[in-house]
Amino acid sequence: MAAAPVWSVDPRTGNPREQVAVEATAEEVDRAVRSAHAVRDALADRTVRAAFLRTAADLLTEAGEHVIEAADAETALGPARLTGELARTTAQLRAFAEVVDEGAFLDIHIDHADTTRTPPWPDLRRYKIPLGVVAVYAASNFPLAFSVPGGDTASALAAGCPVVVKAHPDHPATSELCASVLRRAAAKVGLPEDVLILVHGFEAGVELIKHPLVAAAGFTGSIRGGRALFDAAAARPAPIPFHGELGSLNPVVVTEAAAAERGEQIGAGLAGSMTLGAGQFCTKPGFVLAPAGETGDRLLKALTDAVSDSEAAVMLDHRMRDAFVAGVRERAELPDVDAPVTPGAGGDHTVSAGFLTVPAELLATEGPHDALLEECFGPVTVVARYACEDEITAVLSRLPGNLTATLQIATEGADADAPGLLAALTPLAGRVLVNGWPTGVAVAPAQHHGGPYPATTSTSTSVGATAIERWLRPVSYQTTPEALLPPELREDNPLGLPRRVDGRRA
């Protein structure tokens, strides 16, 4: 049987552009993983790893015009958005090079033997080592920053793990181009190109998660697809860590005082955030609790005006477009649900933004409106109008885990509702915002991009310096002769690494 072709498709028309690859067979996936595993020791030198990451960033920048052109042709995200995403992607690579250079991620602890303790301590030396081959499942909505050259790949390579990427079918040509750049960067610093390998195809993704030499996986995508892979990772004879980002509603709570003070500003800000990138950000605010009455009405008027002015947009592919149209239709037909601006099909290949409203009391208990508490991928949000704080807390208690949760409070003077609502939102998300909007995730050391299930399948972050921790495991050496210790753990610290000795920072 001939291998299935992989086509690049124009989402603006739905027409195929070009065949860029063929789907990998089980045998080809096996060869890819074994090839990556065979070169894992080449990544042991931290200096070379850091140089690789910086070189990859440089070469991506040099190829920027071609990368952006390819990505726009396959995603319709536009040159402006993709230019920013490419800058973010190269910044991630350089940031992880700095993490590698510093060496704190190794988390080195040395405890000397101490016979005065009860029981006595032996000499113990602990640090972290790479897990092995990492499988990365590329995202649809970020063809660069969460795909082949994205954060999962950058952090895994920084940890010293070779990577096999399963390309997303929405941007296969971009994936091929980026993979070739990263492989060229590897060769340029003297590494084997197979420290990064690209495969295509649904079945290839299934084979990848089952391969015995794959040591961990990173995924960004749907709850259904991510849960299937998560279960497969756990069902292996030797289960492996699966760091999946699956779905998020990203609730927003607007206090009465905030709506009274700046309802028009909040409504306009909400419109900008929920329509950004055709509503295809994983951090899109998809559910809002706003007050009933006059103050909430002013917020909704501003939201209506801003959303009405938004233009029809192309989604990443026609399957997502059809799911969005069907999803908003199903929700809009529920009893007591209104659509001040009706979301749906904007044309044969586009969608129009909109929002739905519903009394919050209908969501406080299980019932037919529960679909409104589920993510709908695309430019739509649900505004639940509450009459009292008890309704807010009742609805929040029913929400699943999220990447973000946002609280809009009054900026002048104290907002009496703020402390209790902030406490109610904190258990729901990995990032809690006050008087901001969740779209936009800074690549910073203090960032946490993750959250309780189903937002993610682990407690780790996929953005920021600590994302590297997903691909490492600790090991301790006890009473080991100096000559046998790895250089990182030797007494004289020949590599000059940060570490804690006998409980104190050295």
N, C-alpha and C positions, 0 to 999 in steps of 0.2 A: 504494500500500500504506500502511495506517495505521501511524503510529509505534507501536512496542511500548510498552506501559505499564510503569511502574516502580512496584512495589508495596512498601510497608512490611509486613514480616512479623513476627509475634510468635514468637520462637524457643521460647517456653514451650509453645506449642500447635502451631506450624507453620502457623497460619492467617493469611491476609492481613489486614492492618489497614486500609489505605487506599491508594489510588493517589496518589502524591505528585508524579509527573513522567512524562515519556515519554523514551525513549532518543533521544539526539541522532543525527541523520543525518550523513553525511559533509559535507553542505553546512552544517549547523549548527555542526559542529566547525570548519570552515573560517572561518565568520563569527566564532566565539568567539575563535579564535587571532588573526585579523586585528584584531578589536576590541581585544584585549589589547595587541597589538603597536603599535597606533596611539596608545595612551596611555602608552607606556613613558617618554617624556620628562617626564611629570608627576611621576614618582618621583625626579627628579634632585635635588631639594632635600632634603638630609638632615634638616633640622629638621622638615619636613612628614612625612617618612617616620617619624621617631621619634614624632611626635604621632599619626600614624595607628595605629601599633602599640599605643601606650598607650590610645588611644581604643577600639580593638578589644578590648583586655583589659577595659576598664571596661564596655563594652556587653555583653560575654559574661558578666561577673559579674552585671550587672543582670538579664540574661535567664536566669540560672543555673537557677532553678526549672524553667522550661520546657525548657531544654536537657537537664537531667538527666532529666526526665520522658520526653522524646522518646527519649533514648539508652537508657534502661532498658527502655522498651517494645520497642525493636528489638534489644537485645543481651542482656538479662537479666543484665547485669553488676552490677546493684544500686545503689541510691542512694549508699551509703557509698563504694564504689569509684569511682563516677562523680563524686562531689563532690570527691574527691581528685584525680581526673584533670582536672577542670575547673580546679582551683587550679593544677595543674602547667601546664596549657595557657596560662592567663593569665600565669603567672610567666614562661613562655618568651617570650611576646610582649613583656613589659616588659623582660626581660633583653636581647632583641635591640634594643629601643629604646635601651638604655644603650650597647650596642656601636656603634650608629649615631652616637649623640651623641659618643662618645669619638673615633671615627675611625681608630683604630689598624688596623682591618681593611683600610684602603686601602693599607697597607704602603708608605708613601711613602719613596723613596730619591732623594737628589739628590747627584750627583757633579759638581763643577765642573770646567771644563776644566783640564787639567794637561799642559803641554807638556814637562815634565821626565821624564815617563814614556816608556818604550819598549815599544811604540809610544805616541805621545801620546794622552791621553784627550780626547775632545770633551766638551762640556757635556751631561750625560745626566740626565733626570728621569723617574722611574718611579712609577706607581701602578696601582691595579686599578680596572677598570670592570665594570659589570654585563653579563652575557652576552646578556640579552634575555628573551623569554617562556620561562617554566619550566613544564613539565607535571608535575603532582604526582598520583601514584596513591595514593589513600587506603588505609589499612590496615583490616583487619577487626576486629582485637582491641583497638584504641584509637580509638574513634569520635570522640575530641576531640584527644588529644595527638599522634596520628600520622595525622590525617585533615584535614578542610577547614581548621580553624584551627591545625593542629599545627606541628611543628618544621620540616618541609620548607617549608610555606607561609610561616611567620614568617621563616625565614632568607632565603628568596628575596626576599620583600618588603623585608627589611632591606637586602639587597644592591642594591635598586633594580630588581628584575625583576618585571614583572607575572606573574600566575600563572593558569593554567587547571587546575582540579582535576577529575580523573575520580573521581566519587563511588564509594565501595564499595557494592555492592548490598545488603549486610547492614544498612546504616543510612541509607537515602536521605532519610528525613524529617529526621533529625538533620543530615545534610549540607545540606539546603535551609535549615534554620533557621540554622545557623552561617554559611553563605554570605551569607544576608541580613543577618546582624549585621555581618559584615566589610564588606560593600558599604555598609551604612549608616554604618559608621565612616569609610570612605573619603570619602563625601559630606560628613560632618560636619566634616572637616578641609580640605575644598576639593579633594579628589582625584576624578577620574572613577571611578565605581563599577566600571568594567571593568578596573581594576587586578587584580580577582579575578573569575573567571567559573567557574561550575560546569557540568559536563556529566555525563550518565549513559549507561551502556551499554557492553557489551563491545566492540562495533565502534567506538564512539566512542574507546575507549582505544587501539585499533589505529590509527585515523586520526590521533589526537593525536600519537603517537610519530613518525609519518611526515611530519607537516606541516613544510614547509620553513621556516616562521617560528618553530618551536619550537627553542630554543637549547640546552636541557638538560632532564633529567628526573630526578625522584626517585620511588622506588618502595619500598613495604614490603609483602611478601606471600610467596607460595610460590616455590620454586625453579623450578618449571615455568613459571609465569606470568612471573616476573621474567626468566628466561633468554630467553624468547621476545621480550620487549620489548627486552632488552639486545641481542640479535642484530639486531632490527629497527633499533635506534638505530645500530648499527655498519654496517648494510647500506645506509643512506641514501646518496644521492650525496654529501652533506656529512655525515659522521658527527657525532654529538653526544655529550657526556658523559652517561652513564646511571649514576646513583648508586642502586643497588638493594640493599635488605636482603632476602635470600632465605630463609635457613634456618640453624638453628644447633642443635647437640647440647648445647653448654655443659657439657663434661666436668668432673667433680669427682674429685679424688684424695684419699683419706683415708690418711694414713700409719699405720703400725702403732702408733707412739707416740701419735698423736692418738686412735685408736680405743680404746687401752688407758686413756688419761687421761679421755676424755669421750665414749665411744661412744654413750651414751644421749642426751646433748645433741645430738650430731651427727645421730643418727637422727631426733629430733624436729624439728630445724631443717630437715633435708632434706624431711621430710614437708610442713612448712609451705610451703616454697619450691616444691616440684613440684606441689602442689595449688592454689596461689594462682591465683585467677581461672580455676578449672577447668583449670589447666595450659595456659592459652592465652597465656602471656607468651612473647615471643621469646627471653627469657633464662632460661626454665625449665631447671633442671638435669636433662637427659634421659639422662645416662649417668654412672655412678659406679663408680670402682675402689676397692673396700674389701677389707681383708685377710680371708683365710680364717681359720678357727680361732675360738677362744673370743672374742677381742676383736671380731672382725667379727660374731660371732653376737649379741653384746650390742647392737651398733648396729642390726642387722636386727630384733631384738626390739622396740626402741624405734620403729623405722620402721613395723613391722607394727602396733603398737598405735595409733600416731598416724594412720596412713592408714585403719585400720579404723574409727576414730571420725569420719572425714570424711563429710559428707553427699553424697548424689547431687547432681549439678550440671547445669545447662542450659548447653550450648555455644552458640556464636554463631549457628549455623544447623544444620539437620538434615543438610546435606551433610557438614559437618565432623564431626558426631556419627557418621554412618555410616562415614566414613573412619577415625575413631578406633576404633570397634568392630571394623572389619575389620582394621585395622593391628595391634591388640593380639592379636587372635585368631591372625593369621598368625605373630606372633612367639612367642606362648605355645606353639604347636604344634611348634616346633623341638625337636630332640632335646637333652636335658640342660638344658632351660630349665624352671625352676620358677616358680610364681606364688604366693608366700606370701599375697598379697592379690590376688585376681583382678580386673584392670581390665576394664571393658566397659560394656554397657548397664545403666543403673540403672532404666530404665522406658521407656515409649514415647518420651519426650522428653528423657531425662536420661542421664548417664553416671556410673559409679562409678569412683573412683580406685583404683589398685593399682600394684604393681611386680613386675618379673620379676628372677630371678637366673640367672646362668650362670657357669661356670668361666672365668676370664679367658684361660686357655690356648687356649680354642676360638676366641678372637677375635684371637689373635696373628698368624695367617696367613689369607689369603683362603679363604673357604669358605661353607657354607650359612648360617652365623650372621651374615653381613654386614648383614642387615636390622636387627640390633640396634645397628648403628653409624649408623643413619639416624634423623633426627628423626621422632617420632610426636607430632603436635600434639594435646594433651590431657593429662589428669592421670595420667601414667604415667612411670616412670623405669626404667632397666635398671641393676641392680647386678651388676658383674662381680667375682667373688671371686678375688683374686690370691694366689699362694703365695710370690712373691719379687719384688724390684724389677725384675728382668729382664722379668718378665711385664708389669709396668706400662709400661715403656718400649717394649716390643714393641707393645702395644696402642695407646699414644699415637702411635706412628709411623704408624699406619694411619688416624688420624682426619682428617676434612676440616677446613677452616677454621671458626672459631667466633667468635661475638660475645664470649663469656666463657670463662674457664677458672678453676677454683677449686682451691685447695690447702688442705686441712685438716691442720694440724700441731699438735704438742703446744705448750701455752702455758707450761708450767713447764719451764725448762731448755732446752737445745739439742735440736733434732730433727735427727739426723744425716742423715736422708733428704731434708730440706727443700731444701737448695741445689740438688741435682741434679734434683729433681722440678720445682722452680720454673723451672729452665733448660729443662727438657723441655716445660713447658706454655707458656712465653712465645711460641714461634713459632706456636702454634695459635690465638691469640685476640688481639682488640684490647683487652680489659680482663682483667687477671689479678687475682684476689682471693685473699687469704690469710685464713682463719678468718672468712669471711663467706658470704653467699648471693647469687647474681647477680640474682635478681628485685628490681627497683627500680633505676632508672637516674637518678642525680642530675643535674639540669640545672646543671652547673658548668663553669667555664672549662677545667678540666683533664680533663673527661670525654672518653672516646673510645667511641662506640657504633658499632662497625664491626669488621671483621676480615677475614682471608684468605678467598678464595672457598671455598665458596658463601655464607658469612655475608654478605658484601657484594661488589659488583662493582667497588669502587674502594677506595682507601686512606683515604677521608675518613670523618668522623664525621657522624651525623645528629642528634646531641644535643650541646648545649654551644655556646659562643660561636664556635668555629672551624667550625661547620657552615656558616657564611656563605661560607666560602672556595669551596664547591662551585659557586657561582653568579657567580663573578668571574673575570676574566682580566687579566693584567698587560699594560701598554703603556708603552713608553718614548718620550719626546720628546727628539730630539737637536738641539742648536744651534738651539733654537726661540726666537724673540723673546718677550720677557716679555709683551707685549700679546696674543700668541696662545696663551699657556699657560693651561690651566685654573687656576682660583684655587687648587686644592689644591697646585699645583706652583710657584707664584710665589715669588720670592725673599723677599718680606717676610712670607710665611705669613699672609695676611689672615684665614684661618679658624682660626688657632691650633691646627693639627693636629699630632699627634705624628709625627715623621719622623726619618730618619737623613740627615745631611748630611756628605759626605766621609767616610763610614764611621762617624760618631759620632752617638749619639742627641742630637737637638737639643731 
